[in-house]
Amino acid sequence: MSLPESLVWHVNHIERFGQLQEKLSTGSQHVAIVGAGMVGTEIAEDLLKAGHKISLIDLNDAPLAQMLPAKATARIRQAIESQGIEFLGGYQVTDVVRNEDDRLEVSYEPLENVQGQANTMTVDHVIASTGLVVDDKLPAAAGIEFNPRTGIVVDAPTLRTNANNVYAIGDCMSIDGVACRYVAPLRAQAATIADDILGHAHAGYDHKPPMIRLKNKAIAVTVVGVPQATGNWQVKTETTDELVMELFDDATDDKAVKATVSLKVPAKPAAKA
């Protein structure tokens, strides 16, 4: 379902998110976060550390389940739950309404393949962290090719759109059907566009997925390459405190490594004598 705009805060709306921060500064409150991707999981910990009660709701059975294998995401779920975050995996939010006490009633139910019961929780705020969707007004009006989920389609070497003299940069664009959501490549993208506009010779933009880090104190998660939840993931290192897995590309003869994920539980401070 589409969450009601008037009752839900969105992490990608700067002005609205600033208003939420003001409301949360008044004291401890119960916050429901819908969506346990990178951003939702990070916000959950940040708000927990600020003294709020957190319920994290996701369609999948663990955080980051759309980009990492189950063996890795199970550790992330265990880590965030150990902090005191309530994680509700395999559930879909079906309604959000304001009650007579000016609080929010969040209704949620399990997916068809998940055992559980439909339920309702009462919270002070609901934050939607379910991913970015491209605002279609500008590209549609300009006749620019785009996908609502991944972004404006660009030519990879030049970052040109299908419209003459129109380029795209940053998280609004996609290359070969893959969204470009991270800040690190922006400088290289800007340089490519500047060279192309000025007619300077250039080698073309070479998109390299940046290193991804989950900013979470309970568990350190680092990802390099192009991860995906399914595929030929193999364990490289596995201990109580550390897990390293590699995703192999079965489509190539040499079975090159497409992605690597590393998870490590921070060492606990030594007890004082």
DOMITI-422274 format. One record per residue (C-alpha): x, y, z; residue number from 1. Coordinates in Angstrom, 2 decimals, decimal comma. Layout:
% residues N
+---------+---------+---------+-----+
|    east |   north |      up |   n |
+---------+---------+---------+-----+
|       X |       Y |       Z | NUM |
...
+---------+---------+---------+-----+
This chain:
% residues 273
+---------+---------+---------+-----+
|    east |   north |      up |   n |
+---------+---------+---------+-----+
|    0,00 |    0,00 |    0,00 |   1 |
|    0,96 |    3,65 |   -0,34 |   2 |
|    1,49 |    5,20 |    3,09 |   3 |
|   -0,56 |    8,39 |    3,73 |   4 |
|    1,65 |   11,40 |    3,00 |   5 |
|    0,13 |   13,57 |    5,73 |   6 |
|    0,88 |   11,06 |    8,51 |   7 |
|    4,27 |    9,72 |    7,46 |   8 |
|    7,72 |   11,31 |    7,46 |   9 |
|    9,96 |   10,61 |    4,47 |  10 |
|   13,73 |   10,46 |    4,88 |  11 |
|   14,37 |   11,92 |    1,42 |  12 |
|   12,33 |   15,10 |    2,07 |  13 |
|   14,78 |   17,54 |    3,66 |  14 |
|   12,24 |   20,08 |    4,96 |  15 |
|    9,88 |   17,47 |    6,40 |  16 |
|   12,72 |   15,52 |    7,98 |  17 |
|   13,89 |   18,71 |    9,68 |  18 |
|   10,41 |   19,13 |   11,14 |  19 |
|   10,54 |   15,56 |   12,47 |  20 |
|   13,83 |   16,25 |   14,22 |  21 |
|   12,22 |   19,20 |   16,00 |  22 |
|    9,34 |   17,05 |   17,22 |  23 |
|   11,66 |   14,30 |   18,41 |  24 |
|   13,69 |   16,80 |   20,45 |  25 |
|   10,84 |   17,11 |   22,98 |  26 |
|   11,53 |   13,77 |   24,67 |  27 |
|   11,48 |    9,99 |   24,30 |  28 |
|    8,90 |    8,77 |   21,77 |  29 |
|    7,91 |    5,59 |   19,94 |  30 |
|    8,91 |    5,63 |   16,27 |  31 |
|    7,95 |    3,05 |   13,65 |  32 |
|   10,29 |    2,86 |   10,66 |  33 |
|    8,96 |    1,18 |    7,53 |  34 |
|   11,78 |   -0,26 |    5,43 |  35 |
|   14,98 |   -1,92 |    6,68 |  36 |
|   17,43 |   -1,08 |    3,94 |  37 |
|   20,66 |    0,82 |    4,55 |  38 |
|   18,98 |    4,10 |    5,49 |  39 |
|   16,17 |    2,64 |    7,59 |  40 |
|   18,58 |    0,48 |    9,58 |  41 |
|   20,94 |    3,39 |   10,22 |  42 |
|   18,13 |    5,72 |   11,30 |  43 |
|   16,78 |    3,05 |   13,65 |  44 |
|   20,05 |    2,97 |   15,57 |  45 |
|   20,46 |    6,75 |   15,54 |  46 |
|   17,01 |    7,30 |   17,04 |  47 |
|   17,49 |    4,48 |   19,55 |  48 |
|   20,71 |    6,12 |   20,75 |  49 |
|   18,79 |    9,40 |   21,09 |  50 |
|   16,49 |    7,71 |   23,62 |  51 |
|   13,51 |    6,70 |   21,49 |  52 |
|   11,70 |    3,36 |   21,27 |  53 |
|   12,10 |    1,91 |   17,77 |  54 |
|   10,05 |   -0,59 |   15,78 |  55 |
|   11,57 |   -1,48 |   12,40 |  56 |
|    9,14 |   -3,09 |    9,93 |  57 |
|   10,15 |   -4,75 |    6,66 |  58 |
|    8,74 |   -7,12 |    4,05 |  59 |
|   11,85 |   -9,28 |    4,35 |  60 |
|   12,90 |  -11,42 |    7,28 |  61 |
|   16,06 |   -9,41 |    7,99 |  62 |
|   17,57 |   -5,97 |    7,31 |  63 |
|   19,37 |   -5,44 |    3,97 |  64 |
|   17,77 |   -8,64 |    2,65 |  65 |
|   17,40 |   -7,22 |   -0,85 |  66 |
|   21,15 |   -6,82 |   -1,33 |  67 |
|   22,89 |   -9,43 |    0,85 |  68 |
|   22,60 |  -13,22 |    1,40 |  69 |
|   20,57 |  -14,63 |    4,27 |  70 |
|   23,63 |  -15,79 |    6,20 |  71 |
|   24,85 |  -12,18 |    6,39 |  72 |
|   21,51 |  -10,50 |    7,03 |  73 |
|   20,74 |  -12,89 |    9,90 |  74 |
|   23,77 |  -11,48 |   11,73 |  75 |
|   22,64 |   -7,91 |   11,07 |  76 |
|   19,19 |   -8,69 |   12,47 |  77 |
|   20,71 |  -10,27 |   15,58 |  78 |
|   22,95 |   -7,24 |   16,08 |  79 |
|   20,21 |   -4,61 |   15,87 |  80 |
|   17,85 |   -6,64 |   18,06 |  81 |
|   20,60 |   -6,94 |   20,68 |  82 |
|   20,52 |   -3,14 |   20,90 |  83 |
|   16,83 |   -3,12 |   21,79 |  84 |
|   15,34 |   -2,39 |   18,37 |  85 |
|   12,10 |   -4,28 |   17,72 |  86 |
|   12,37 |   -5,86 |   14,27 |  87 |
|    9,20 |   -7,08 |   12,55 |  88 |
|   10,29 |   -9,02 |    9,48 |  89 |
|    7,93 |  -10,47 |    6,89 |  90 |
|    5,24 |   -7,88 |    7,61 |  91 |
|    3,49 |   -5,32 |    5,44 |  92 |
|    1,99 |   -2,11 |    6,76 |  93 |
|   -1,65 |   -1,97 |    5,69 |  94 |
|   -2,84 |    1,28 |    7,27 |  95 |
|   -1,79 |    4,30 |    9,30 |  96 |
|   -4,47 |    6,41 |   11,01 |  97 |
|   -4,44 |    9,11 |   13,68 |  98 |
|   -6,40 |    8,26 |   16,82 |  99 |
|   -8,30 |   10,53 |   19,22 | 100 |
|   -5,18 |   10,85 |   21,41 | 101 |
|   -3,30 |   12,36 |   18,45 | 102 |
|   -1,09 |    9,30 |   18,14 | 103 |
|   -0,78 |    6,96 |   15,16 | 104 |
|   -2,26 |    3,49 |   14,83 | 105 |
|   -0,10 |    1,38 |   12,51 | 106 |
|   -1,79 |   -1,76 |   11,18 | 107 |
|    0,41 |   -4,51 |    9,77 | 108 |
|   -0,04 |   -8,08 |    8,64 | 109 |
|    2,27 |  -10,98 |    7,71 | 110 |
|    2,97 |  -11,84 |    4,09 | 111 |
|    1,32 |  -14,99 |    2,76 | 112 |
|    4,39 |  -17,17 |    3,33 | 113 |
|    5,06 |  -15,86 |    6,85 | 114 |
|    3,56 |  -17,23 |   10,04 | 115 |
|    2,12 |  -14,49 |   12,21 | 116 |
|   -0,95 |  -12,47 |   12,97 | 117 |
|   -2,26 |   -9,13 |   11,80 | 118 |
|   -1,75 |   -6,56 |   14,51 | 119 |
|   -1,76 |   -2,86 |   15,35 | 120 |
|    0,76 |   -0,79 |   17,26 | 121 |
|    0,37 |    2,73 |   18,63 | 122 |
|    3,29 |    5,05 |   17,92 | 123 |
|    4,13 |    8,74 |   17,92 | 124 |
|    5,73 |    8,89 |   14,48 | 125 |
|    6,05 |    6,79 |   11,32 | 126 |
|    9,08 |    7,15 |    9,05 | 127 |
|    9,01 |    5,74 |    5,51 | 128 |
|   12,36 |    4,44 |    4,31 | 129 |
|   11,18 |    2,31 |    1,42 | 130 |
|   13,52 |    3,57 |   -1,29 | 131 |
|   13,63 |    6,47 |   -3,72 | 132 |
|   11,14 |    6,99 |   -6,52 | 133 |
|   11,89 |    9,41 |   -9,34 | 134 |
|    9,57 |   12,42 |   -9,50 | 135 |
|    8,18 |   12,01 |  -13,00 | 136 |
|    7,11 |   15,62 |  -13,61 | 137 |
|   10,33 |   16,91 |  -15,15 | 138 |
|   11,45 |   13,88 |  -17,21 | 139 |
|    7,91 |   13,22 |  -18,47 | 140 |
|    7,42 |   16,85 |  -19,51 | 141 |
|   10,79 |   16,90 |  -21,28 | 142 |
|   10,32 |   13,55 |  -22,97 | 143 |
|   13,32 |   12,06 |  -21,16 | 144 |
|   13,47 |    8,28 |  -20,82 | 145 |
|   13,32 |    7,12 |  -17,20 | 146 |
|   12,25 |    4,32 |  -14,91 | 147 |
|   10,32 |    5,32 |  -11,75 | 148 |
|   12,37 |    2,97 |   -9,56 | 149 |
|   15,88 |    3,23 |  -11,01 | 150 |
|   16,01 |    6,74 |  -12,48 | 151 |
|   16,73 |    8,68 |  -15,66 | 152 |
|   18,37 |    6,55 |  -18,35 | 153 |
|   21,78 |    7,87 |  -19,44 | 154 |
|   24,46 |    6,88 |  -21,91 | 155 |
|   27,18 |    5,42 |  -19,68 | 156 |
|   30,31 |    7,09 |  -21,19 | 157 |
|   28,82 |   10,60 |  -21,51 | 158 |
|   25,89 |   10,69 |  -19,04 | 159 |
|   23,71 |   12,13 |  -21,81 | 160 |
|   19,97 |   11,46 |  -21,71 | 161 |
|   17,95 |   10,76 |  -24,85 | 162 |
|   17,08 |   14,49 |  -25,03 | 163 |
|   19,52 |   16,77 |  -26,85 | 164 |
|   21,90 |   18,71 |  -24,56 | 165 |
|   20,37 |   17,24 |  -21,39 | 166 |
|   22,52 |   15,29 |  -18,92 | 167 |
|   21,75 |   13,58 |  -15,61 | 168 |
|   23,96 |   13,21 |  -12,54 | 169 |
|   23,75 |   11,60 |   -9,12 | 170 |
|   20,95 |    9,57 |   -7,61 | 171 |
|   18,37 |   10,60 |  -10,21 | 172 |
|   20,08 |    8,60 |  -12,96 | 173 |
|   20,59 |    4,96 |  -13,87 | 174 |
|   23,25 |    3,18 |  -15,93 | 175 |
|   22,38 |   -0,10 |  -17,65 | 176 |
|   19,23 |   -0,33 |  -15,56 | 177 |
|   21,05 |    0,09 |  -12,24 | 178 |
|   20,36 |    3,11 |  -10,02 | 179 |
|   23,36 |    5,27 |   -9,02 | 180 |
|   22,51 |    6,08 |   -5,42 | 181 |
|   25,82 |    7,01 |   -3,81 | 182 |
|   27,72 |   10,26 |   -3,31 | 183 |
|   31,28 |    9,04 |   -3,98 | 184 |
|   31,12 |    9,04 |   -7,83 | 185 |
|   29,67 |   12,57 |   -8,13 | 186 |
|   33,00 |   14,33 |   -8,78 | 187 |
|   33,85 |   11,97 |  -11,66 | 188 |
|   30,34 |   12,32 |  -13,08 | 189 |
|   30,54 |   16,13 |  -13,01 | 190 |
|   33,96 |   16,09 |  -14,70 | 191 |
|   32,65 |   13,84 |  -17,48 | 192 |
|   29,66 |   16,09 |  -18,15 | 193 |
|   31,83 |   19,24 |  -18,14 | 194 |
|   34,28 |   17,70 |  -20,62 | 195 |
|   31,47 |   16,53 |  -22,87 | 196 |
|   29,74 |   19,92 |  -22,90 | 197 |
|   33,00 |   21,75 |  -23,64 | 198 |
|   33,95 |   19,30 |  -26,35 | 199 |
|   37,10 |   18,18 |  -24,56 | 200 |
|   38,49 |   14,75 |  -25,35 | 201 |
|   37,79 |   12,38 |  -22,47 | 202 |
|   37,93 |    8,66 |  -21,82 | 203 |
|   34,26 |    8,51 |  -20,84 | 204 |
|   32,71 |    7,97 |  -17,46 | 205 |
|   33,64 |    4,61 |  -15,96 | 206 |
|   31,09 |    3,79 |  -13,31 | 207 |
|   32,65 |    1,92 |  -10,42 | 208 |
|   30,38 |    0,94 |   -7,55 | 209 |
|   31,70 |    2,63 |   -4,39 | 210 |
|   32,44 |    0,87 |   -1,15 | 211 |
|   29,25 |    0,73 |    0,92 | 212 |
|   29,37 |    0,96 |    4,69 | 213 |
|   26,47 |    0,44 |    7,07 | 214 |
|   26,85 |    3,16 |    9,69 | 215 |
|   25,82 |    1,05 |   12,64 | 216 |
|   27,70 |    0,65 |   15,94 | 217 |
|   26,27 |   -2,80 |   16,71 | 218 |
|   27,90 |   -4,43 |   13,68 | 219 |
|   30,36 |   -3,18 |   11,05 | 220 |
|   29,16 |   -4,01 |    7,53 | 221 |
|   31,25 |   -3,24 |    4,44 | 222 |
|   30,29 |   -4,13 |    0,88 | 223 |
|   32,35 |   -3,76 |   -2,30 | 224 |
|   31,25 |   -4,57 |   -5,84 | 225 |
|   27,69 |   -5,12 |   -7,01 | 226 |
|   25,89 |   -7,20 |   -4,37 | 227 |
|   22,61 |   -9,04 |   -4,77 | 228 |
|   20,64 |  -11,20 |   -2,39 | 229 |
|   20,76 |  -14,34 |   -4,52 | 230 |
|   23,60 |  -15,97 |   -6,38 | 231 |
|   26,72 |  -18,01 |   -5,73 | 232 |
|   27,75 |  -16,56 |   -2,37 | 233 |
|   30,53 |  -18,46 |   -0,65 | 234 |
|   31,95 |  -18,09 |    2,85 | 235 |
|   35,56 |  -16,96 |    3,00 | 236 |
|   35,85 |  -16,36 |    6,76 | 237 |
|   33,44 |  -17,33 |    9,50 | 238 |
|   33,95 |  -16,87 |   13,23 | 239 |
|   31,72 |  -15,83 |   16,09 | 240 |
|   32,59 |  -12,17 |   15,57 | 241 |
|   33,32 |  -12,01 |   11,84 | 242 |
|   31,83 |  -13,15 |    8,54 | 243 |
|   33,28 |  -12,57 |    5,06 | 244 |
|   31,42 |  -13,79 |    1,96 | 245 |
|   32,12 |  -13,47 |   -1,76 | 246 |
|   29,66 |  -13,46 |   -4,64 | 247 |
|   31,03 |  -15,28 |   -7,71 | 248 |
|   29,92 |  -14,55 |  -11,26 | 249 |
|   28,94 |  -17,94 |  -12,67 | 250 |
|   28,41 |  -16,38 |  -16,09 | 251 |
|   32,16 |  -15,93 |  -16,62 | 252 |
|   34,67 |  -18,70 |  -17,21 | 253 |
|   36,98 |  -17,50 |  -14,45 | 254 |
|   34,06 |  -17,05 |  -12,02 | 255 |
|   35,20 |  -13,57 |  -11,06 | 256 |
|   34,19 |  -12,11 |   -7,71 | 257 |
|   31,29 |   -9,69 |   -8,24 | 258 |
|   30,94 |   -8,54 |   -4,64 | 259 |
|   32,34 |   -9,05 |   -1,16 | 260 |
|   30,59 |   -8,43 |    2,14 | 261 |
|   32,40 |   -8,21 |    5,48 | 262 |
|   30,62 |   -8,17 |    8,83 | 263 |
|   32,33 |   -7,74 |   12,16 | 264 |
|   31,03 |   -7,28 |   15,66 | 265 |
|   33,03 |   -4,52 |   17,40 | 266 |
|   35,16 |   -5,65 |   20,30 | 267 |
|   33,65 |   -4,89 |   23,67 | 268 |
|   35,64 |   -2,56 |   25,93 | 269 |
|   37,68 |   -4,40 |   28,53 | 270 |
|   36,15 |   -4,35 |   31,98 | 271 |
|   37,85 |   -2,07 |   34,45 | 272 |
|   39,77 |   -3,81 |   37,20 | 273 |
+---------+---------+---------+-----+
